[in-house]
Amino acid sequence: MAKTYALVVGVVLLLVGIVGFFVGDSTLFGLGFTMHHNVIHVLSGAIGLWAGSSKNVGAARMYALIFGAIYTLVAIAGFATGSEDLFGIPLKLNTTYNVIHLLIGVLGLAAGFTGAKATATAQ
């Protein structure tokens, strides 16, 4: 499950990041784009693709757990502050982004912990 999560989320984040560079500093489908946010998505996506395509299932699980935790925390911070910025970084966060980040985060944590449980049970 973690490998699938890493590959799917990796592709989606990579594509969103690349599209963001073409959209520029504006919005598309209610999502705001900034250079900072695009770079974060491209890096997160590239790491996801690497982890998901790795022969080591542990890499995909670590990606799911680490990025699941990060995206969940970003969503919580976004909801809590109501700010478009995070730690002074202009990201154009809004409710739509916060919901997407929460979904990515919770699914990542589920994929990471489910994989760990399944591996421990199989041994």
N, CA, C and O atoms as a Tinker XYZ file with bonds, in Angstrom:
   492  protein
     1  N      0.818000   -1.192000    0.000000    73     2
     2  CA     0.000000    0.000000    0.000000    64     1     3
     3  C      0.866000    1.263000    0.000000    63     2     4     5
     4  O      0.512000    2.261000   -0.627000    81     3
     5  N      2.005000    1.216000    0.706000    73     3     6
     6  CA     2.888000    2.377000    0.781000    64     5     7
     7  C      3.514000    2.680000   -0.577000    63     6     8     9
     8  O      3.675000    3.846000   -0.937000    81     7
     9  N      3.869000    1.641000   -1.334000    73     7    10
    10  CA     4.455000    1.865000   -2.659000    64     9    11
    11  C      3.457000    2.533000   -3.592000    63    10    12    13
    12  O      3.813000    3.447000   -4.336000    81    11
    13  N      2.215000    2.080000   -3.554000    73    11    14
    14  CA     1.172000    2.691000   -4.385000    64    13    15
    15  C      0.955000    4.136000   -3.980000    63    14    16    17
    16  O      0.857000    5.017000   -4.834000    81    15
    17  N      0.878000    4.381000   -2.680000    73    15    18
    18  CA     0.709000    5.749000   -2.179000    64    17    19
    19  C      1.856000    6.631000   -2.678000    63    18    20    21
    20  O      1.621000    7.714000   -3.214000    81    19
    21  N      3.092000    6.167000   -2.503000    73    19    22
    22  CA     4.252000    6.964000   -2.889000    64    21    23
    23  C      4.242000    7.267000   -4.384000    63    22    24    25
    24  O      4.529000    8.394000   -4.788000    81    23
    25  N      3.917000    6.281000   -5.201000    73    23    26
    26  CA     3.892000    6.495000   -6.648000    64    25    27
    27  C      2.776000    7.445000   -7.068000    63    26    28    29
    28  O      3.014000    8.380000   -7.832000    81    27
    29  N      1.569000    7.215000   -6.577000    73    27    30
    30  CA     0.424000    8.050000   -6.975000    64    29    31
    31  C      0.604000    9.477000   -6.479000    63    30    32    33
    32  O      0.460000   10.428000   -7.248000    81    31
    33  N      0.919000    9.627000   -5.199000    73    31    34
    34  CA     1.104000   10.969000   -4.647000    64    33    35
    35  C      2.314000   11.633000   -5.297000    63    34    36    37
    36  O      2.293000   12.834000   -5.568000    81    35
    37  N      3.357000   10.864000   -5.545000    73    35    38
    38  CA     4.535000   11.409000   -6.210000    64    37    39
    39  C      4.214000   11.978000   -7.578000    63    38    40    41
    40  O      4.631000   13.091000   -7.901000    81    39
    41  N      3.481000   11.233000   -8.384000    73    39    42
    42  CA     3.105000   11.704000   -9.723000    64    41    43
    43  C      2.234000   12.953000   -9.624000    63    42    44    45
    44  O      2.471000   13.935000  -10.327000    81    43
    45  N      1.229000   12.913000   -8.756000    73    43    46
    46  CA     0.305000   14.046000   -8.631000    64    45    47
    47  C      1.042000   15.300000   -8.173000    63    46    48    49
    48  O      0.870000   16.367000   -8.762000    81    47
    49  N      1.860000   15.184000   -7.129000    73    47    50
    50  CA     2.584000   16.355000   -6.631000    64    49    51
    51  C      3.564000   16.888000   -7.666000    63    50    52    53
    52  O      3.699000   18.101000   -7.831000    81    51
    53  N      4.242000   15.997000   -8.356000    73    51    54
    54  CA     5.179000   16.420000   -9.393000    64    53    55
    55  C      4.452000   17.177000  -10.500000    63    54    56    57
    56  O      4.910000   18.234000  -10.935000    81    55
    57  N      3.325000   16.644000  -10.956000    73    55    58
    58  CA     2.553000   17.320000  -12.005000    64    57    59
    59  C      2.010000   18.667000  -11.539000    63    58    60    61
    60  O      2.073000   19.650000  -12.278000    81    59
    61  N      1.478000   18.718000  -10.319000    73    59    62
    62  CA     0.955000   19.985000   -9.788000    64    61    63
    63  C      2.078000   21.013000   -9.697000    63    62    64    65
    64  O      1.886000   22.181000  -10.038000    81    63
    65  N      3.242000   20.580000   -9.240000    73    63    66
    66  CA     4.379000   21.493000   -9.150000    64    65    67
    67  C      4.814000   22.013000  -10.504000    63    66    68    69
    68  O      5.092000   23.203000  -10.652000    81    67
    69  N      4.877000   21.137000  -11.492000    73    67    70
    70  CA     5.281000   21.550000  -12.842000    64    69    71
    71  C      4.244000   22.485000  -13.450000    63    70    72    73
    72  O      4.600000   23.516000  -14.021000    81    71
    73  N      2.970000   22.137000  -13.332000    73    71    74
    74  CA     1.899000   23.004000  -13.845000    64    73    75
    75  C      1.981000   24.373000  -13.180000    63    74    76    77
    76  O      1.776000   25.398000  -13.830000    81    75
    77  N      2.279000   24.387000  -11.893000    73    75    78
    78  CA     2.378000   25.646000  -11.163000    64    77    79
    79  C      3.406000   26.594000  -11.744000    63    78    80    81
    80  O      3.209000   27.809000  -11.708000    81    79
    81  N      4.494000   26.071000  -12.279000    73    79    82
    82  CA     5.500000   26.935000  -12.892000    64    81    83
    83  C      4.949000   27.631000  -14.134000    63    82    84    85
    84  O      5.348000   28.754000  -14.441000    81    83
    85  N      4.038000   26.976000  -14.846000    73    83    86
    86  CA     3.446000   27.575000  -16.036000    64    85    87
    87  C      2.317000   28.538000  -15.696000    63    86    88    89
    88  O      2.088000   29.511000  -16.414000    81    87
    89  N      1.613000   28.268000  -14.601000    73    87    90
    90  CA     0.515000   29.137000  -14.174000    64    89    91
    91  C      1.074000   30.446000  -13.634000    63    90    92    93
    92  O      0.445000   31.497000  -13.756000    81    91
    93  N      2.241000   30.376000  -13.044000    73    91    94
    94  CA     2.845000   31.573000  -12.467000    64    93    95
    95  C      2.240000   31.880000  -11.111000    63    94    96    97
    96  O      1.735000   30.992000  -10.424000    81    95
    97  N      2.298000   33.133000  -10.740000    73    95    98
    98  CA     1.826000   33.562000   -9.424000    64    97    99
    99  C      0.338000   33.897000   -9.480000    63    98   100   101
   100  O     -0.066000   35.024000   -9.192000    81    99
   101  N     -0.469000   32.908000   -9.854000    73    99   102
   102  CA    -1.919000   33.127000   -9.942000    64   101   103
   103  C     -2.641000   31.883000   -9.438000    63   102   104   105
   104  O     -2.052000   31.071000   -8.724000    81   103
   105  N     -3.916000   31.726000   -9.804000    73   103   106
   106  CA    -4.692000   30.581000   -9.326000    64   105   107
   107  C     -5.210000   29.749000  -10.489000    63   106   108   109
   108  O     -5.363000   30.237000  -11.609000    81   107
   109  N     -5.475000   28.483000  -10.196000    73   107   110
   110  CA    -6.057000   27.553000  -11.156000    64   109   111
   111  C     -6.928000   26.593000  -10.363000    63   110   112   113
   112  O     -6.448000   25.936000   -9.439000    81   111
   113  N     -8.190000   26.509000  -10.714000    73   111   114
   114  CA    -9.151000   25.649000  -10.006000    64   113   115
   115  C     -9.199000   25.959000   -8.507000    63   114   116   117
   116  O     -9.369000   25.058000   -7.685000    81   115
   117  N     -9.050000   27.220000   -8.165000    73   115   118
   118  CA    -9.116000   27.637000   -6.768000    64   117   119
   119  C     -7.838000   27.416000   -5.982000    63   118   120   121
   120  O     -7.792000   27.686000   -4.782000    81   119
   121  N     -6.804000   26.929000   -6.644000    73   119   122
   122  CA    -5.524000   26.694000   -5.978000    64   121   123
   123  C     -4.541000   27.784000   -6.372000    63   122   124   125
   124  O     -4.357000   28.076000   -7.553000    81   123
   125  N     -3.915000   28.380000   -5.369000    73   123   126
   126  CA    -2.912000   29.403000   -5.628000    64   125   127
   127  C     -1.548000   28.767000   -5.836000    63   126   128   129
   128  O     -1.247000   27.715000   -5.272000    81   127
   129  N     -0.739000   29.407000   -6.638000    73   127   130
   130  CA     0.592000   28.881000   -6.930000    64   129   131
   131  C      1.638000   29.948000   -6.650000    63   130   132   133
   132  O      1.460000   31.113000   -7.007000    81   131
   133  N      2.716000   29.550000   -6.017000    73   131   134
   134  CA     3.880000   30.407000   -5.835000    64   133   135
   135  C      5.113000   29.573000   -6.159000    63   134   136   137
   136  O      5.057000   28.344000   -6.190000    81   135
   137  N      6.213000   30.253000   -6.398000    73   135   138
   138  CA     7.460000   29.545000   -6.703000    64   137   139
   139  C      7.816000   28.590000   -5.555000    63   138   140   141
   140  O      8.226000   27.454000   -5.793000    81   139
   141  N      7.659000   29.054000   -4.317000    73   139   142
   142  CA     7.987000   28.216000   -3.163000    64   141   143
   143  C      7.128000   26.945000   -3.134000    63   142   144   145
   144  O      7.637000   25.840000   -2.943000    81   143
   145  N      5.831000   27.124000   -3.326000    73   143   146
   146  CA     4.906000   25.987000   -3.265000    64   145   147
   147  C      5.200000   25.006000   -4.403000    63   146   148   149
   148  O      5.148000   23.791000   -4.210000    81   147
   149  N      5.506000   25.535000   -5.582000    73   147   150
   150  CA     5.825000   24.672000   -6.723000    64   149   151
   151  C      7.069000   23.830000   -6.456000    63   150   152   153
   152  O      7.091000   22.633000   -6.743000    81   151
   153  N      8.097000   24.459000   -5.906000    73   151   154
   154  CA     9.339000   23.735000   -5.609000    64   153   155
   155  C      9.076000   22.637000   -4.578000    63   154   156   157
   156  O      9.576000   21.520000   -4.713000    81   155
   157  N      8.290000   22.958000   -3.549000    73   155   158
   158  CA     7.952000   21.958000   -2.526000    64   157   159
   159  C      7.222000   20.776000   -3.155000    63   158   160   161
   160  O      7.517000   19.623000   -2.840000    81   159
   161  N      6.264000   21.061000   -4.048000    73   159   162
   162  CA     5.517000   19.976000   -4.690000    64   161   163
   163  C      6.411000   19.143000   -5.605000    63   162   164   165
   164  O      6.308000   17.917000   -5.618000    81   163
   165  N      7.277000   19.789000   -6.362000    73   163   166
   166  CA     8.168000   19.045000   -7.258000    64   165   167
   167  C      9.112000   18.153000   -6.449000    63   166   168   169
   168  O      9.303000   16.985000   -6.788000    81   167
   169  N      9.695000   18.696000   -5.391000    73   167   170
   170  CA    10.604000   17.890000   -4.567000    64   169   171
   171  C      9.869000   16.749000   -3.867000    63   170   172   173
   172  O     10.347000   15.615000   -3.855000    81   171
   173  N      8.704000   17.050000   -3.282000    73   171   174
   174  CA     7.904000   16.004000   -2.620000    64   173   175
   175  C      7.520000   14.917000   -3.612000    63   174   176   177
   176  O      7.571000   13.728000   -3.295000    81   175
   177  N      7.136000   15.330000   -4.812000    73   175   178
   178  CA     6.738000   14.374000   -5.840000    64   177   179
   179  C      7.892000   13.523000   -6.328000    63   178   180   181
   180  O      7.750000   12.313000   -6.499000    81   179
   181  N      9.038000   14.154000   -6.554000    73   179   182
   182  CA    10.211000   13.414000   -7.027000    64   181   183
   183  C     10.667000   12.391000   -5.989000    63   182   184   185
   184  O     11.027000   11.265000   -6.334000    81   183
   185  N     10.650000   12.784000   -4.728000    73   183   186
   186  CA    11.027000   11.846000   -3.664000    64   185   187
   187  C     10.015000   10.699000   -3.601000    63   186   188   189
   188  O     10.388000    9.546000   -3.385000    81   187
   189  N      8.739000   11.022000   -3.790000    73   187   190
   190  CA     7.704000    9.991000   -3.805000    64   189   191
   191  C      7.902000    8.996000   -4.935000    63   190   192   193
   192  O      7.762000    7.789000   -4.741000    81   191
   193  N      8.230000    9.505000   -6.119000    73   191   194
   194  CA     8.485000    8.607000   -7.254000    64   193   195
   195  C      9.690000    7.717000   -6.983000    63   194   196   197
   196  O      9.670000    6.523000   -7.282000    81   195
   197  N     10.733000    8.301000   -6.418000    73   195   198
   198  CA    11.915000    7.508000   -6.085000    64   197   199
   199  C     11.559000    6.426000   -5.063000    63   198   200   201
   200  O     11.905000    5.258000   -5.241000    81   199
   201  N     10.866000    6.823000   -3.992000    73   199   202
   202  CA    10.520000    5.873000   -2.926000    64   201   203
   203  C      9.577000    4.790000   -3.438000    63   202   204   205
   204  O      9.728000    3.617000   -3.096000    81   203
   205  N      8.612000    5.181000   -4.252000    73   203   206
   206  CA     7.631000    4.229000   -4.757000    64   205   207
   207  C      8.199000    3.255000   -5.769000    63   206   208   209
   208  O      7.719000    2.127000   -5.886000    81   207
   209  N      9.220000    3.681000   -6.505000    73   207   210
   210  CA     9.801000    2.796000   -7.513000    64   209   211
   211  C     10.997000    2.011000   -6.971000    63   210   212   213
   212  O     11.549000    1.159000   -7.667000    81   211
   213  N     11.390000    2.293000   -5.743000    73   211   214
   214  CA    12.498000    1.577000   -5.114000    64   213   215
   215  C     12.101000    0.124000   -4.840000    63   214   216   217
   216  O     10.944000   -0.170000   -4.541000    81   215
   217  N     13.064000   -0.762000   -4.945000    73   215   218
   218  CA    12.806000   -2.172000   -4.623000    64   217   219
   219  C     12.640000   -2.354000   -3.113000    63   218   220   221
   220  O     12.108000   -3.367000   -2.657000    81   219
   221  N     13.093000   -1.378000   -2.353000    73   219   222
   222  CA    13.021000   -1.419000   -0.897000    64   221   223
   223  C     11.670000   -0.868000   -0.436000    63   222   224   225
   224  O     11.426000    0.335000   -0.534000    81   223
   225  N     10.800000   -1.730000    0.059000    73   223   226
   226  CA     9.473000   -1.309000    0.530000    64   225   227
   227  C      9.605000   -0.338000    1.696000    63   226   228   229
   228  O      8.736000    0.508000    1.908000    81   227
   229  N     10.682000   -0.459000    2.445000    73   227   230
   230  CA    10.914000    0.442000    3.569000    64   229   231
   231  C     11.008000    1.894000    3.138000    63   230   232   233
   232  O     10.587000    2.785000    3.876000    81   231
   233  N     11.555000    2.149000    1.949000    73   231   234
   234  CA    11.658000    3.524000    1.449000    64   233   235
   235  C     10.272000    4.111000    1.220000    63   234   236   237
   236  O     10.023000    5.268000    1.558000    81   235
   237  N      9.380000    3.327000    0.654000    73   235   238
   238  CA     8.007000    3.796000    0.418000    64   237   239
   239  C      7.280000    4.021000    1.739000    63   238   240   241
   240  O      6.542000    4.996000    1.882000    81   239
   241  N      7.483000    3.131000    2.699000    73   239   242
   242  CA     6.852000    3.298000    4.015000    64   241   243
   243  C      7.364000    4.545000    4.710000    63   242   244   245
   244  O      6.581000    5.296000    5.293000    81   243
   245  N      8.672000    4.774000    4.655000    73   243   246
   246  CA     9.240000    5.970000    5.278000    64   245   247
   247  C      8.703000    7.231000    4.606000    63   246   248   249
   248  O      8.377000    8.207000    5.283000    81   247
   249  N      8.609000    7.214000    3.274000    73   247   250
   250  CA     8.045000    8.361000    2.555000    64   249   251
   251  C      6.618000    8.604000    3.019000    63   250   252   253
   252  O      6.245000    9.734000    3.335000    81   251
   253  N      5.822000    7.546000    3.058000    73   251   254
   254  CA     4.420000    7.684000    3.458000    64   253   255
   255  C      4.307000    8.238000    4.874000    63   254   256   257
   256  O      3.483000    9.115000    5.134000    81   255
   257  N      5.115000    7.740000    5.775000    73   255   258
   258  CA     5.051000    8.196000    7.166000    64   257   259
   259  C      5.567000    9.623000    7.334000    63   258   260   261
   260  O      4.920000   10.447000    7.979000    81   259
   261  N      6.728000    9.915000    6.756000    73   259   262
   262  CA     7.320000   11.245000    6.927000    64   261   263
   263  C      6.491000   12.310000    6.229000    63   262   264   265
   264  O      6.142000   13.325000    6.831000    81   263
   265  N      6.175000   12.081000    4.957000    73   263   266
   266  CA     5.408000   13.091000    4.238000    64   265   267
   267  C      3.952000   13.108000    4.689000    63   266   268   269
   268  O      3.294000   14.146000    4.625000    81   267
   269  N      3.449000   11.971000    5.142000    73   267   270
   270  CA     2.109000   11.950000    5.731000    64   269   271
   271  C      2.051000   12.845000    6.953000    63   270   272   273
   272  O      1.109000   13.618000    7.123000    81   271
   273  N      3.062000   12.737000    7.807000    73   271   274
   274  CA     3.115000   13.581000    9.008000    64   273   275
   275  C      3.290000   15.053000    8.639000    63   274   276   277
   276  O      2.620000   15.920000    9.200000    81   275
   277  N      4.186000   15.331000    7.698000    73   275   278
   278  CA     4.432000   16.722000    7.297000    64   277   279
   279  C      3.175000   17.347000    6.709000    63   278   280   281
   280  O      2.781000   18.441000    7.114000    81   279
   281  N      2.541000   16.669000    5.762000    73   279   282
   282  CA     1.349000   17.237000    5.123000    64   281   283
   283  C      0.188000   17.363000    6.107000    63   282   284   285
   284  O     -0.606000   18.298000    6.003000    81   283
   285  N      0.078000   16.445000    7.053000    73   283   286
   286  CA    -0.962000   16.567000    8.084000    64   285   287
   287  C     -0.699000   17.796000    8.947000    63   286   288   289
   288  O     -1.621000   18.560000    9.237000    81   287
   289  N      0.543000   17.990000    9.355000    73   287   290
   290  CA     0.889000   19.158000   10.171000    64   289   291
   291  C      0.693000   20.462000    9.405000    63   290   292   293
   292  O      0.235000   21.453000    9.974000    81   291
   293  N      1.035000   20.469000    8.121000    73   291   294
   294  CA     0.816000   21.665000    7.295000    64   293   295
   295  C     -0.676000   21.983000    7.226000    63   294   296   297
   296  O     -1.067000   23.146000    7.326000    81   295
   297  N     -1.503000   20.964000    7.059000    73   295   298
   298  CA    -2.956000   21.173000    7.009000    64   297   299
   299  C     -3.469000   21.726000    8.332000    63   298   300   301
   300  O     -4.254000   22.674000    8.348000    81   299
   301  N     -3.030000   21.142000    9.431000    73   299   302
   302  CA    -3.472000   21.612000   10.745000    64   301   303
   303  C     -3.040000   23.061000   10.955000    63   302   304   305
   304  O     -3.826000   23.882000   11.428000    81   303
   305  N     -1.794000   23.374000   10.605000    73   303   306
   306  CA    -1.310000   24.752000   10.737000    64   305   307
   307  C     -2.112000   25.695000    9.848000    63   306   308   309
   308  O     -2.438000   26.810000   10.256000    81   307
   309  N     -2.431000   25.251000    8.639000    73   307   310
   310  CA    -3.227000   26.075000    7.732000    64   309   311
   311  C     -4.611000   26.355000    8.274000    63   310   312   313
   312  O     -5.087000   27.489000    8.221000    81   311
   313  N     -5.260000   25.326000    8.797000    73   311   314
   314  CA    -6.586000   25.520000    9.394000    64   313   315
   315  C     -6.498000   26.404000   10.637000    63   314   316   317
   316  O     -7.344000   27.273000   10.847000    81   315
   317  N     -5.476000   26.182000   11.455000    73   315   318
   318  CA    -5.352000   26.902000   12.730000    64   317   319
   319  C     -5.050000   28.381000   12.536000    63   318   320   321
   320  O     -5.599000   29.228000   13.241000    81   319
   321  N     -4.178000   28.693000   11.580000    73   319   322
   322  CA    -3.779000   30.092000   11.397000    64   321   323
   323  C     -4.675000   30.834000   10.422000    63   322   324   325
   324  O     -4.856000   32.046000   10.546000    81   323
   325  N     -5.234000   30.125000    9.458000    73   323   326
   326  CA    -6.042000   30.780000    8.436000    64   325   327
   327  C     -5.216000   31.668000    7.519000    63   326   328   329
   328  O     -5.763000   32.478000    6.771000    81   327
   329  N     -3.903000   31.515000    7.580000    73   327   330
   330  CA    -2.997000   32.350000    6.794000    64   329   331
   331  C     -2.644000   31.664000    5.479000    63   330   332   333
   332  O     -2.636000   30.436000    5.384000    81   331
   333  N     -2.355000   32.477000    4.470000    73   331   334
   334  CA    -1.888000   31.927000    3.199000    64   333   335
   335  C     -0.416000   31.534000    3.279000    63   334   336   337
   336  O      0.071000   30.754000    2.461000    81   335
   337  N      0.281000   32.073000    4.258000    73   335   338
   338  CA     1.707000   31.798000    4.428000    64   337   339
   339  C      1.909000   30.774000    5.537000    63   338   340   341
   340  O      1.045000   30.586000    6.393000    81   339
   341  N      3.050000   30.125000    5.507000    73   339   342
   342  CA     3.399000   29.180000    6.566000    64   341   343
   343  C      4.838000   29.468000    6.973000    63   342   344   345
   344  O      5.756000   29.350000    6.162000    81   343
   345  N      5.028000   29.840000    8.217000    73   343   346
   346  CA     6.347000   30.202000    8.739000    64   345   347
   347  C      7.002000   31.294000    7.888000    63   346   348   349
   348  O      8.215000   31.289000    7.679000    81   347
   349  N      6.184000   32.225000    7.404000    73   347   350
   350  CA     6.688000   33.334000    6.599000    64   349   351
   351  C      6.938000   32.995000    5.142000    63   350   352   353
   352  O      7.371000   33.856000    4.377000    81   351
   353  N      6.678000   31.775000    4.747000    73   351   354
   354  CA     6.886000   31.361000    3.352000    64   353   355
   355  C      5.571000   31.558000    2.603000    63   354   356   357
   356  O      4.550000   30.992000    2.994000    81   355
   357  N      5.581000   32.355000    1.526000    73   355   358
   358  CA     4.338000   32.581000    0.775000    64   357   359
   359  C      3.936000   31.336000   -0.019000    63   358   360   361
   360  O      4.599000   30.971000   -0.990000    81   359
   361  N      2.849000   30.690000    0.400000    73   359   362
   362  CA     2.398000   29.455000   -0.246000    64   361   363
   363  C      0.994000   29.563000   -0.841000    63   362   364   365
   364  O      0.553000   28.661000   -1.552000    81   363
   365  N      0.297000   30.651000   -0.558000    73   363   366
   366  CA    -1.093000   30.833000   -1.004000    64   365   367
   367  C     -1.996000   29.700000   -0.519000    63   366   368   369
   368  O     -2.827000   29.191000   -1.271000    81   367
   369  N     -1.825000   29.314000    0.735000    73   367   370
   370  CA    -2.675000   28.268000    1.307000    64   369   371
   371  C     -4.097000   28.790000    1.461000    63   370   372   373
   372  O     -4.310000   29.957000    1.790000    81   371
   373  N     -5.056000   27.924000    1.224000    73   371   374
   374  CA    -6.466000   28.248000    1.449000    64   373   375
   375  C     -7.159000   26.973000    1.933000    63   374   376   377
   376  O     -6.520000   25.935000    2.104000    81   375
   377  N     -8.453000   27.065000    2.149000    73   375   378
   378  CA    -9.179000   25.904000    2.667000    64   377   379
   379  C     -9.052000   24.701000    1.738000    63   378   380   381
   380  O     -8.903000   23.572000    2.206000    81   379
   381  N     -9.108000   24.931000    0.435000    73   379   382
   382  CA    -8.979000   23.826000   -0.520000    64   381   383
   383  C     -7.631000   23.130000   -0.355000    63   382   384   385
   384  O     -7.561000   21.904000   -0.277000    81   383
   385  N     -6.572000   23.917000   -0.304000    73   383   386
   386  CA    -5.243000   23.335000   -0.099000    64   385   387
   387  C     -5.160000   22.604000    1.236000    63   386   388   389
   388  O     -4.588000   21.517000    1.319000    81   387
   389  N     -5.733000   23.206000    2.282000    73   387   390
   390  CA    -5.673000   22.571000    3.601000    64   389   391
   391  C     -6.357000   21.208000    3.593000    63   390   392   393
   392  O     -5.859000   20.257000    4.195000    81   391
   393  N     -7.494000   21.113000    2.915000    73   391   394
   394  CA    -8.207000   19.831000    2.824000    64   393   395
   395  C     -7.376000   18.825000    2.022000    63   394   396   397
   396  O     -7.266000   17.661000    2.409000    81   395
   397  N     -6.797000   19.269000    0.915000    73   395   398
   398  CA    -5.966000   18.380000    0.095000    64   397   399
   399  C     -4.750000   17.911000    0.893000    63   398   400   401
   400  O     -4.413000   16.727000    0.884000    81   399
   401  N     -4.097000   18.844000    1.580000    73   399   402
   402  CA    -2.934000   18.473000    2.389000    64   401   403
   403  C     -3.316000   17.496000    3.495000    63   402   404   405
   404  O     -2.568000   16.563000    3.788000    81   403
   405  N     -4.474000   17.707000    4.108000    73   403   406
   406  CA    -4.935000   16.787000    5.154000    64   405   407
   407  C     -5.191000   15.398000    4.572000    63   406   408   409
   408  O     -4.821000   14.392000    5.178000    81   407
   409  N     -5.815000   15.341000    3.409000    73   407   410
   410  CA    -6.085000   14.062000    2.749000    64   409   411
   411  C     -4.778000   13.339000    2.412000    63   410   412   413
   412  O     -4.632000   12.151000    2.697000    81   411
   413  N     -3.836000   14.056000    1.809000    73   411   414
   414  CA    -2.533000   13.467000    1.485000    64   413   415
   415  C     -1.844000   12.977000    2.753000    63   414   416   417
   416  O     -1.251000   11.898000    2.772000    81   415
   417  N     -1.927000   13.776000    3.806000    73   415   418
   418  CA    -1.272000   13.421000    5.058000    64   417   419
   419  C     -1.866000   12.202000    5.726000    63   418   420   421
   420  O     -1.142000   11.281000    6.102000    81   419
   421  N     -3.175000   12.190000    5.876000    73   419   422
   422  CA    -3.840000   11.068000    6.556000    64   421   423
   423  C     -3.678000    9.778000    5.751000    63   422   424   425
   424  O     -3.436000    8.714000    6.322000    81   423
   425  N     -3.812000    9.871000    4.435000    73   423   426
   426  CA    -3.609000    8.678000    3.604000    64   425   427
   427  C     -2.174000    8.174000    3.710000    63   426   428   429
   428  O     -1.937000    6.966000    3.729000    81   427
   429  N     -1.221000    9.095000    3.779000    73   427   430
   430  CA     0.176000    8.705000    3.931000    64   429   431
   431  C      0.427000    7.985000    5.241000    63   430   432   433
   432  O      1.095000    6.951000    5.276000    81   431
   433  N     -0.112000    8.534000    6.316000    73   431   434
   434  CA     0.050000    7.881000    7.620000    64   433   435
   435  C     -0.605000    6.503000    7.621000    63   434   436   437
   436  O     -0.046000    5.545000    8.154000    81   435
   437  N     -1.780000    6.409000    7.028000    73   435   438
   438  CA    -2.472000    5.117000    6.951000    64   437   439
   439  C     -1.656000    4.120000    6.129000    63   438   440   441
   440  O     -1.496000    2.966000    6.526000    81   439
   441  N     -1.142000    4.568000    4.984000    73   439   442
   442  CA    -0.343000    3.680000    4.129000    64   441   443
   443  C      0.931000    3.240000    4.844000    63   442   444   445
   444  O      1.320000    2.075000    4.762000    81   443
   445  N      1.566000    4.149000    5.529000    73   443   446
   446  CA     2.803000    3.823000    6.229000    64   445   447
   447  C      2.595000    2.884000    7.396000    63   446   448   449
   448  O      3.343000    1.921000    7.568000    81   447
   449  N      1.580000    3.159000    8.199000    73   447   450
   450  CA     1.330000    2.307000    9.365000    64   449   451
   451  C      0.730000    0.961000    8.968000    63   450   452   453
   452  O      1.020000   -0.053000    9.603000    81   451
   453  N     -0.099000    0.938000    7.931000    73   451   454
   454  CA    -0.671000   -0.325000    7.460000    64   453   455
   455  C      0.432000   -1.223000    6.926000    63   454   456   457
   456  O      0.443000   -2.424000    7.195000    81   455
   457  N      1.350000   -0.652000    6.180000    73   455   458
   458  CA     2.473000   -1.425000    5.661000    64   457   459
   459  C      3.330000   -1.985000    6.771000    63   458   460   461
   460  O      3.795000   -3.122000    6.688000    81   459
   461  N      3.545000   -1.193000    7.817000    73   459   462
   462  CA     4.365000   -1.649000    8.944000    64   461   463
   463  C      3.677000   -2.796000    9.666000    63   462   464   465
   464  O      4.326000   -3.760000   10.069000    81   463
   465  N      2.368000   -2.692000    9.829000    73   463   466
   466  CA     1.602000   -3.736000   10.517000    64   465   467
   467  C      1.598000   -5.025000    9.685000    63   466   468   469
   468  O      1.771000   -6.119000   10.221000    81   467
   469  N      1.399000   -4.882000    8.379000    73   467   470
   470  CA     1.356000   -6.056000    7.506000    64   469   471
   471  C      2.717000   -6.753000    7.477000    63   470   472   473
   472  O      2.789000   -7.982000    7.476000    81   471
   473  N      3.793000   -5.969000    7.453000    73   471   474
   474  CA     5.131000   -6.554000    7.435000    64   473   475
   475  C      5.423000   -7.270000    8.744000    63   474   476   477
   476  O      5.976000   -8.370000    8.741000    81   475
   477  N      5.056000   -6.653000    9.862000    73   475   478
   478  CA     5.295000   -7.266000   11.170000    64   477   479
   479  C      4.491000   -8.553000   11.324000    63   478   480   481
   480  O      4.976000   -9.525000   11.903000    81   479
   481  N      3.263000   -8.563000   10.807000    73   479   482
   482  CA     2.406000   -9.744000   10.887000    64   481   483
   483  C      2.962000  -10.876000   10.030000    63   482   484   485
   484  O      2.880000  -12.041000   10.417000    81   483
   485  N      3.527000  -10.547000    8.869000    73   483   486
   486  CA     4.035000  -11.553000    7.947000    64   485   487
   487  C      5.290000  -12.242000    8.483000    63   486   488   489
   488  O      5.604000  -13.363000    8.081000    81   487
   489  N      6.001000  -11.581000    9.379000    73   487   490
   490  CA     7.255000  -12.166000    9.881000    64   489   491
   491  C      6.999000  -13.162000   10.906000    63   490   492
   492  O      7.938000  -13.755000   11.438000    81   491
